[in-house]
Amino acid sequence: MSPPPKDIDHSGKLEIARALQSKLDAAKLHIVEDQERFDALQSALAKDPGLVSEGVAGTTDPAIVAAEVASQISFLRNLKFQYLEQKAKDQYIKTIVSDEAPSINAEDNELLRIENEKKKEILSAAKARLAEKYSDVHTLAPLVEQDYNKARALTQEAAVLASKILDARLTLTRLRQAHPHPRLTIPAANAKLDAQVAEMQELDDELQQVNAQVEEVKERVKTGAREVERLRVERADLEKTVKIGQDETQDGRVVGLYDWYTVSLALYRTLVSLETSHFESENELHLTYAITPRGSRKKNLSINLLFVPNSRQLADAQIEGLAEDIGDVVGAHVQANDVPGLIAAVLSRARAGA
């Protein structure tokens, strides 16, 4: 497996940093040594300020040296003036005391003046060159300091980067040892990640379906529990009724007939898919059937029968759970007072998928 572009780029930068470090080492600038020597001489000057007057080089910073040089120049000028004054006096005295007066004419004075002018020009040129050198030093010193600081910062950065690169290579080596071949490539890892995302989506859909089924089962369990409770109460009431009947009559066939009737009623409920039946009032009967239409899921069908009070005459019927309007069928059976026919017609249409 070829190294990634980032590793190549880092290797190239490391080589450039090493080359820069080698050039700095081979240049023999002695910047660090000169700084240490300067600090040592500065410390020595702080202890003994007379070292400047003694001419020890590099004992202070440029500002103090410039001030000291200015004081020495002033002193030398005064000394020169005194020397010229004493020399003139000596020549004057020798001229007066001497028996033969020296022949000094206008030509000699002119030659001296010309020679003085030449010396003044040379001195002025030297002073101009010295001032130019001072100006160059003052101009270039900050630039040199900036370059030095930049080179030092780059050197430190190169050392830090080299240390980081070594640490990264060590970490990479440990990772390679911890995870031997075959290793996952970036495309293979991306493909595996996409597959895992698709699988997680499918599992999420399945989880939602399972949760929906769990909720549906919970509702069924709740409905079954309510039905069991209702049947338990109904059984208790029936057992009380049977017990009362046994106390009132001595006929042993009553219990058998009651069991047969109960079993027959349960069988009928199962055959016609009757879930619940109860009287809402004295003349209103509610029936609930569990119907499974063709090609569909199981659903509940409610039939509410309303009778004329104190009679068996069917007055009206309400159907809930059918998509089709069967008002004509209901009306015909209500007029004929045919309750079984109405129930049979409604159930047949519901099972047919109406």
Beta strands, then each sheet from edge to edge (+ up, - down):
strand 1: 274-281
strand 2: 284-291
strand 3: 299-307
strand 4: 314-320
sheet 1: 1+ 2- 3+ 4-
end
